[in-house]
């Protein structure tokens, strides 16, 4: 079993910052991909940022230059630092964990989501 738990959401004013955290636990492997998706009301879920193998990073166009994904391997925790937040960043943010080896490789494990609201 794998558990993925996010934290750090909340209400922030436009131009402000938030840092989301996501911890993976249970039957996890060191070679993995962890990422962040978001879903705004009435919209499809979209990729925000992803860190693969602890090295390769991918960002959506809207996240580039404002958001930074990083990982603490010792804690199996990935972070999303969000700066210069805009009202259109308001969404539920979900963390994902994907093992890249082992019998569960390729499976995507989702967290429960954390609400981020950007409003004045």
Secondary structure, DSSP 8 states (H G I E B T S, - for coil): -EEEEEE--EEE-TT--EEEEEEEEES--SSEEEEEEEE-TTS--EEEEEEETTTEEEE-TTTTTTEEEEEEGGGTEEEEEE-S--GGG-EEEEEEEEESSSTTTT-EEE---EEEEE--
